[in-house]
């Protein structure tokens, strides 16, 4: 059964330190080491739990004067999960599309201003891209392929004004629909993540 945005409402409630600005990316076909090689990442010490990752991200940002982004990675089944607190590499086409060569790439991002992006690419081809708050405006090679699924998940279109904005949680649900990977509180809290920094300028 397809999850909905409501099934991921816990993220904003339970993880306020990251929920306002993040990028989550799932990549099938690349190990964490292979993914970092493609992104020209520099290895950093592993970190236990997302709270430690968030703290290290902001410390690293100050240390590098904003030139490098800390990323945290773990393997979930056949997928590599890449998490960027306050980052956006995963939805930046100039990074994501070349790195998706021979791989599936599903990424979603939101920043402190509520601007968001959902990006799905397959082997350098952009299949779907849109802002979760404005799902009626989609672009890619297959912009309508997931339209029915998006409606079931809880994205709101046109004049369908929701009482509660679940656009960001709905992005998690759409990523799970495409990958079969469920992001859970236990995954975020208990995982020891491989970490690296990636140049963003």
C-alpha positions in Angstrom: 0.0 0.0 0.0 1.4 3.4 -1.0 2.3 5.6 2.0 0.9 9.1 2.1 2.3 12.5 3.3 0.5 11.9 6.6 2.6 8.8 7.2 5.7 11.0 7.2 4.3 13.9 9.4 6.5 12.6 12.2 9.6 13.9 10.5 8.8 17.6 11.1 7.7 16.9 14.6 10.5 14.6 15.7 13.4 16.1 13.9 13.0 19.9 14.0 16.8 20.5 13.7 16.9 19.1 10.2 13.3 19.3 9.0 13.4 23.0 8.0 16.3 22.6 5.6 17.5 19.3 4.1 18.1 17.2 1.0 17.5 13.4 1.0 18.7 11.4 -1.9 18.4 7.7 -2.7 20.7 6.2 -5.4 20.4 2.6 -6.7 23.4 1.2 -8.5 26.2 3.0 -6.6 27.8 2.2 -3.2 28.5 5.1 -0.8 32.1 5.0 -1.9 31.2 5.0 -5.6 28.8 7.9 -5.0 31.4 9.9 -3.2 33.9 9.3 -6.0 31.5 10.7 -8.5 30.8 13.7 -6.3 34.5 14.1 -5.6 33.9 13.8 -1.9 36.5 14.0 0.8 36.1 11.3 3.5 35.3 12.5 7.1 34.8 10.6 10.3 31.6 8.5 10.7 28.8 9.9 12.8 26.2 8.1 14.9 22.7 9.4 14.4 21.2 12.4 12.5 21.6 14.8 15.4 25.4 14.4 15.3 25.3 14.8 11.5 23.4 18.1 11.8 25.8 19.5 14.5 28.8 18.5 12.4 27.3 20.0 9.2 27.0 23.5 10.7 30.5 23.2 12.3 31.9 22.1 9.0 30.1 24.9 7.2 31.8 27.5 9.5 35.2 25.8 9.1 35.0 25.7 5.3 33.4 29.1 5.0 30.5 27.5 3.1 32.6 26.0 0.4 32.0 22.4 1.3 28.8 20.5 2.3 28.9 17.6 4.8 27.0 14.6 3.6 26.0 11.4 5.5 25.5 8.1 3.8 24.3 4.6 4.6 23.2 1.5 2.6 19.5 0.5 2.7 19.0 -2.7 0.8 20.1 -2.0 -2.8 20.1 1.8 -2.3 22.5 4.3 -0.9 20.8 7.0 1.2 22.6 10.4 1.1 21.5 13.0 3.6 22.5 16.7 3.5 21.3 18.9 6.4 20.8 22.4 5.0 22.1 21.1 1.6 20.9 20.8 -2.0 23.5 18.9 -4.0 21.1 16.0 -4.6 18.6 18.2 -6.5 21.2 20.2 -8.4 21.0 19.0 -12.0 24.6 19.8 -12.8 25.7 17.4 -10.0 22.8 14.9 -10.0 22.5 14.1 -13.7 26.2 13.2 -14.3 26.3 11.3 -11.1 23.3 9.2 -12.0 25.1 7.5 -14.9 24.0 3.8 -14.8 21.9 4.5 -11.7 18.5 5.5 -10.4 18.5 8.9 -8.5 15.6 10.1 -6.4 16.1 13.3 -4.4 14.0 15.8 -2.5 14.9 19.1 -0.9 13.5 22.0 1.1 15.1 25.1 2.5 14.3 27.4 5.4 12.2 29.6 3.0 9.9 26.6 2.1 11.4 26.4 -1.4 11.5 22.7 -2.4 12.5 20.4 -5.3 11.7 16.8 -6.1 14.0 15.2 -8.7 13.9 11.8 -10.3 16.6 10.8 -12.8 17.5 7.5 -14.5 20.9 7.2 -16.1 21.4 10.9 -16.7 17.8 11.4 -17.9 15.6 13.7 -15.9 12.3 11.8 -15.5 10.5 14.2 -13.2 11.2 17.5 -11.4 8.8 19.8 -9.5 8.4 21.8 -6.3 6.4 19.7 -3.9 4.4 22.8 -2.9 3.4 23.4 -6.6 3.0 19.9 -8.1 0.9 21.2 -11.0 4.1 22.7 -12.5 6.2 19.6 -13.5 9.0 19.3 -16.1 11.0 16.3 -17.4 10.7 13.6 -20.0 7.8 11.9 -18.1 6.1 14.7 -16.1 2.7 12.9 -15.9 3.8 9.3 -15.3 3.3 9.5 -11.5 0.4 11.9 -11.5 -2.2 9.4 -10.1 0.3 8.3 -7.4 1.0 11.9 -6.5 -2.7 12.6 -5.9 -3.0 9.5 -3.8 0.0 10.4 -1.7 -1.5 13.8 -0.9 0.1 16.4 -3.2 -2.4 19.2 -3.7 -3.1 20.5 -7.2 -4.4 23.8 -8.5 -7.2 25.2 -6.3 -7.3 22.2 -4.0 -6.3 24.1 -0.9 -5.3 21.8 2.0 -6.0 22.6 5.6 -2.5 21.3 6.5 0.5 21.6 4.2 2.0 18.1 3.8 4.0 18.8 0.7 7.4 18.0 2.3 6.2 14.7 4.0 4.5 13.8 0.7 7.9 14.0 -1.0 9.2 11.4 1.4 6.2 9.2 0.5 6.8 9.6 -3.2 10.5 8.7 -2.8 9.5 5.6 -0.9 7.0 4.7 -3.7 9.8 4.9 -6.3 12.5 3.1 -4.2 10.8 0.9 -1.7 13.0 2.5 1.0 11.2 3.8 4.1 12.9 6.5 6.0 12.1 5.9 9.7 12.9 7.5 13.0 15.0 4.4 13.9 17.0 4.7 10.7 17.8 8.4 11.4 18.6 7.9 15.1 20.4 4.6 15.2 22.5 4.5 12.0 26.3 5.1 12.0 26.6 7.1 8.8 29.6 7.2 6.6 30.4 10.9 6.0 32.2 13.1 3.5 32.4 16.7 2.4 31.7 17.7 -1.1 32.8 21.0 -2.7 29.7 23.1 -3.6 31.3 26.1 -5.2 
